[in-house]
Amino acid sequence: MVVIREGAVIDSDRFAVQRAIRTQAPIEKVWRAVTEPTHVSRWFGALELDGAGAGASGTMTFGPADVIPLRVESVNELRSITYRWSNDDALGYRPEGLDEQTSTVFTFTLEDVDGGTLLTVVESGFERTSDPAANMEYHRTGWDAELDKLVALVEAEA
């Protein structure tokens, strides 16, 4: 079982963090893992949405004091999904609602590759956060850990 696990990288010029990871799981399984709240909650934070598709809003919870407001921005079935969230770790607290002025967006893009799926996540908008450099580093290490969990989950269930 060969899985390419390159670490997330920071693009300081674009105020973005990116990670690409290959898994042997089929694209449909990876799609469910990044779009369906019950599946996302198994490897990331506990995701709750008030609906499905673009415009659905809700929260991602990592603990009692770590509730992050978010919204689904766009969906391209089996290809990409974009979320917007108010996850400014350097700020030291979470806003009660989604803050359009300081939120970042992250997009999962899926591509069929021989024997599996290439999953890429790009999170951008850090220039709007309280401490762009610190937040990019927090999120770089976060995407490394979270996507490793996603791959382990979808491959264990293959």
Secondary structure as a PSIPRED ss2 file (coil, helix, strand):
# PSIPRED VFORMAT (PSIPRED V4.0)

   1 M C   1.000  0.000  0.000
   2 V C   1.000  0.000  0.000
   3 V C   1.000  0.000  0.000
   4 I C   1.000  0.000  0.000
   5 R E   0.000  0.000  1.000
   6 E C   1.000  0.000  0.000
   7 G C   1.000  0.000  0.000
   8 A C   1.000  0.000  0.000
   9 V E   0.000  0.000  1.000
  10 I E   0.000  0.000  1.000
  11 D E   0.000  0.000  1.000
  12 S C   1.000  0.000  0.000
  13 D C   1.000  0.000  0.000
  14 R C   1.000  0.000  0.000
  15 F C   1.000  0.000  0.000
  16 A E   0.000  0.000  1.000
  17 V E   0.000  0.000  1.000
  18 Q E   0.000  0.000  1.000
  19 R E   0.000  0.000  1.000
  20 A E   0.000  0.000  1.000
  21 I E   0.000  0.000  1.000
  22 R E   0.000  0.000  1.000
  23 T E   0.000  0.000  1.000
  24 Q C   1.000  0.000  0.000
  25 A C   1.000  0.000  0.000
  26 P C   1.000  0.000  0.000
  27 I H   0.000  1.000  0.000
  28 E H   0.000  1.000  0.000
  29 K H   0.000  1.000  0.000
  30 V H   0.000  1.000  0.000
  31 W H   0.000  1.000  0.000
  32 R H   0.000  1.000  0.000
  33 A H   0.000  1.000  0.000
  34 V H   0.000  1.000  0.000
  35 T H   0.000  1.000  0.000
  36 E C   1.000  0.000  0.000
  37 P H   0.000  1.000  0.000
  38 T H   0.000  1.000  0.000
  39 H H   0.000  1.000  0.000
  40 V H   0.000  1.000  0.000
  41 S H   0.000  1.000  0.000
  42 R H   0.000  1.000  0.000
  43 W H   0.000  1.000  0.000
  44 F C   1.000  0.000  0.000
  45 G C   1.000  0.000  0.000
  46 A E   0.000  0.000  1.000
  47 L E   0.000  0.000  1.000
  48 E E   0.000  0.000  1.000
  49 L E   0.000  0.000  1.000
  50 D C   1.000  0.000  0.000
  51 G C   1.000  0.000  0.000
  52 A C   1.000  0.000  0.000
  53 G C   1.000  0.000  0.000
  54 A C   1.000  0.000  0.000
  55 G C   1.000  0.000  0.000
  56 A C   1.000  0.000  0.000
  57 S E   0.000  0.000  1.000
  58 G E   0.000  0.000  1.000
  59 T E   0.000  0.000  1.000
  60 M E   0.000  0.000  1.000
  61 T E   0.000  0.000  1.000
  62 F E   0.000  0.000  1.000
  63 G E   0.000  0.000  1.000
  64 P C   1.000  0.000  0.000
  65 A C   1.000  0.000  0.000
  66 D E   0.000  0.000  1.000
  67 V E   0.000  0.000  1.000
  68 I E   0.000  0.000  1.000
  69 P E   0.000  0.000  1.000
  70 L E   0.000  0.000  1.000
  71 R E   0.000  0.000  1.000
  72 V E   0.000  0.000  1.000
  73 E E   0.000  0.000  1.000
  74 S E   0.000  0.000  1.000
  75 V E   0.000  0.000  1.000
  76 N E   0.000  0.000  1.000
  77 E C   1.000  0.000  0.000
  78 L C   1.000  0.000  0.000
  79 R C   1.000  0.000  0.000
  80 S E   0.000  0.000  1.000
  81 I E   0.000  0.000  1.000
  82 T E   0.000  0.000  1.000
  83 Y E   0.000  0.000  1.000
  84 R E   0.000  0.000  1.000
  85 W E   0.000  0.000  1.000
  86 S C   1.000  0.000  0.000
  87 N C   1.000  0.000  0.000
  88 D C   1.000  0.000  0.000
  89 D H   0.000  1.000  0.000
  90 A H   0.000  1.000  0.000
  91 L H   0.000  1.000  0.000
  92 G C   1.000  0.000  0.000
  93 Y C   1.000  0.000  0.000
  94 R C   1.000  0.000  0.000
  95 P C   1.000  0.000  0.000
  96 E C   1.000  0.000  0.000
  97 G C   1.000  0.000  0.000
  98 L C   1.000  0.000  0.000
  99 D C   1.000  0.000  0.000
 100 E C   1.000  0.000  0.000
 101 Q C   1.000  0.000  0.000
 102 T C   1.000  0.000  0.000
 103 S C   1.000  0.000  0.000
 104 T E   0.000  0.000  1.000
 105 V E   0.000  0.000  1.000
 106 F E   0.000  0.000  1.000
 107 T E   0.000  0.000  1.000
 108 F E   0.000  0.000  1.000
 109 T E   0.000  0.000  1.000
 110 L E   0.000  0.000  1.000
 111 E E   0.000  0.000  1.000
 112 D E   0.000  0.000  1.000
 113 V E   0.000  0.000  1.000
 114 D C   1.000  0.000  0.000
 115 G C   1.000  0.000  0.000
 116 G E   0.000  0.000  1.000
 117 T E   0.000  0.000  1.000
 118 L E   0.000  0.000  1.000
 119 L E   0.000  0.000  1.000
 120 T E   0.000  0.000  1.000
 121 V E   0.000  0.000  1.000
 122 V E   0.000  0.000  1.000
 123 E E   0.000  0.000  1.000
 124 S E   0.000  0.000  1.000
 125 G C   1.000  0.000  0.000
 126 F H   0.000  1.000  0.000
 127 E H   0.000  1.000  0.000
 128 R H   0.000  1.000  0.000
 129 T C   1.000  0.000  0.000
 130 S C   1.000  0.000  0.000
 131 D C   1.000  0.000  0.000
 132 P H   0.000  1.000  0.000
 133 A H   0.000  1.000  0.000
 134 A H   0.000  1.000  0.000
 135 N H   0.000  1.000  0.000
 136 M H   0.000  1.000  0.000
 137 E H   0.000  1.000  0.000
 138 Y H   0.000  1.000  0.000
 139 H H   0.000  1.000  0.000
 140 R H   0.000  1.000  0.000
 141 T H   0.000  1.000  0.000
 142 G H   0.000  1.000  0.000
 143 W H   0.000  1.000  0.000
 144 D H   0.000  1.000  0.000
 145 A H   0.000  1.000  0.000
 146 E H   0.000  1.000  0.000
 147 L H   0.000  1.000  0.000
 148 D H   0.000  1.000  0.000
 149 K H   0.000  1.000  0.000
 150 L H   0.000  1.000  0.000
 151 V H   0.000  1.000  0.000
 152 A H   0.000  1.000  0.000
 153 L H   0.000  1.000  0.000
 154 V H   0.000  1.000  0.000
 155 E H   0.000  1.000  0.000
 156 A H   0.000  1.000  0.000
 157 E C   1.000  0.000  0.000
 158 A C   1.000  0.000  0.000
